[in-house]
């Protein structure tokens, strides 16, 4: 197990029913960043309405601050910019 690879945490509001959204995002990140990530943690939040994605404790997305959810493409790009800036995301890449 390599500890130098970053860990992504997805904090979600279980009362809002966002566990499935968080699990889907975790699956997408683990598939896209197979070699770059140590893992993805799903963290039930005690804060109502929370959906926060962080890499090694550094927030890359906060639903409340952004005024809603971004699509999966944009979220992958935000994570990529931190964990592997040179990685090409193929069809998901910014145009």
SEDRENFI-738508 format. One record per residue (C-alpha): residue in three letters; x, y, z. Coordinates in steps of 0.02 Angstrom, whole numbers, plus 50000, padded with zeros to 5 digits. Layout:
SEDRENFI-738508
+------+-------+-------+-------+
: code :    xx :    yy :    zz :
+------+-------+-------+-------+
:  ala :     X :     Y :     Z :
...
+------+-------+-------+-------+
//
This chain:
SEDRENFI-738508
+------+-------+-------+-------+
: code :    xx :    yy :    zz :
+------+-------+-------+-------+
:  unk : 50000 : 50000 : 50000 :
:  unk : 50073 : 50167 : 49947 :
:  unk : 50039 : 50305 : 50070 :
:  unk : 50107 : 50443 : 49960 :
:  unk : 49955 : 50437 : 49846 :
:  unk : 49817 : 50561 : 49890 :
:  unk : 49653 : 50511 : 49970 :
:  unk : 49489 : 50591 : 49915 :
:  unk : 49351 : 50615 : 50044 :
:  unk : 49171 : 50644 : 49995 :
:  unk : 49070 : 50715 : 50138 :
:  unk : 48884 : 50701 : 50103 :
:  unk : 48720 : 50735 : 50192 :
:  unk : 48633 : 50569 : 50228 :
:  unk : 48471 : 50661 : 50271 :
:  unk : 48469 : 50734 : 50095 :
:  unk : 48486 : 50560 : 50019 :
:  unk : 48654 : 50597 : 49940 :
:  unk : 48742 : 50434 : 49986 :
:  unk : 48709 : 50359 : 49814 :
:  unk : 48775 : 50517 : 49730 :
:  unk : 48932 : 50507 : 49837 :
:  unk : 48954 : 50320 : 49800 :
:  unk : 48935 : 50352 : 49613 :
:  unk : 49064 : 50492 : 49622 :
:  unk : 49183 : 50378 : 49718 :
:  unk : 49164 : 50244 : 49583 :
:  unk : 49198 : 50370 : 49445 :
:  unk : 49352 : 50438 : 49533 :
:  unk : 49422 : 50265 : 49570 :
:  unk : 49395 : 50213 : 49389 :
:  unk : 49471 : 50372 : 49316 :
:  unk : 49617 : 50387 : 49437 :
:  unk : 49658 : 50203 : 49465 :
:  unk : 49846 : 50231 : 49476 :
:  unk : 49842 : 50404 : 49556 :
:  unk : 49732 : 50382 : 49711 :
:  unk : 49759 : 50291 : 49874 :
:  unk : 49570 : 50281 : 49896 :
:  unk : 49406 : 50372 : 49916 :
:  unk : 49319 : 50394 : 50083 :
:  unk : 49132 : 50417 : 50100 :
:  unk : 49096 : 50523 : 50254 :
:  unk : 48917 : 50548 : 50317 :
:  unk : 48905 : 50729 : 50372 :
:  unk : 48822 : 50796 : 50527 :
:  unk : 48797 : 50961 : 50435 :
:  unk : 48633 : 50970 : 50342 :
:  unk : 48650 : 50995 : 50154 :
:  unk : 48837 : 50959 : 50151 :
:  unk : 48921 : 50887 : 49996 :
:  unk : 49106 : 50922 : 50002 :
:  unk : 49246 : 50841 : 49903 :
:  unk : 49422 : 50858 : 49970 :
:  unk : 49592 : 50789 : 49926 :
:  unk : 49703 : 50756 : 50077 :
:  unk : 49598 : 50879 : 50177 :
:  unk : 49600 : 51019 : 50048 :
:  unk : 49425 : 51061 : 49985 :
:  unk : 49408 : 51058 : 49795 :
:  unk : 49218 : 51069 : 49790 :
:  unk : 49084 : 51126 : 49913 :
:  unk : 48903 : 51118 : 49854 :
:  unk : 48850 : 51260 : 49970 :
:  unk : 48989 : 51377 : 49913 :
:  unk : 48961 : 51335 : 49730 :
:  unk : 48772 : 51357 : 49739 :
:  unk : 48733 : 51179 : 49686 :
:  unk : 48808 : 51026 : 49608 :
:  unk : 48926 : 51022 : 49460 :
:  unk : 48915 : 50882 : 49332 :
:  unk : 49031 : 50732 : 49346 :
:  unk : 49146 : 50798 : 49209 :
:  unk : 49182 : 50958 : 49304 :
:  unk : 49207 : 50868 : 49469 :
:  unk : 49332 : 50748 : 49390 :
:  unk : 49427 : 50897 : 49319 :
:  unk : 49436 : 50979 : 49491 :
:  unk : 49506 : 50820 : 49568 :
:  unk : 49624 : 50792 : 49420 :
:  unk : 49695 : 50967 : 49438 :
:  unk : 49755 : 50917 : 49612 :
:  unk : 49802 : 50733 : 49598 :
:  unk : 49871 : 50724 : 49421 :
:  unk : 49872 : 50892 : 49329 :
:  unk : 49950 : 50820 : 49171 :
:  unk : 49822 : 50679 : 49153 :
:  unk : 49713 : 50690 : 48998 :
:  unk : 49533 : 50646 : 49037 :
:  unk : 49493 : 50604 : 48855 :
:  unk : 49317 : 50650 : 48804 :
:  unk : 49290 : 50733 : 48974 :
:  unk : 49430 : 50856 : 48943 :
:  unk : 49395 : 51042 : 48940 :
:  unk : 49375 : 51115 : 48766 :
+------+-------+-------+-------+
//
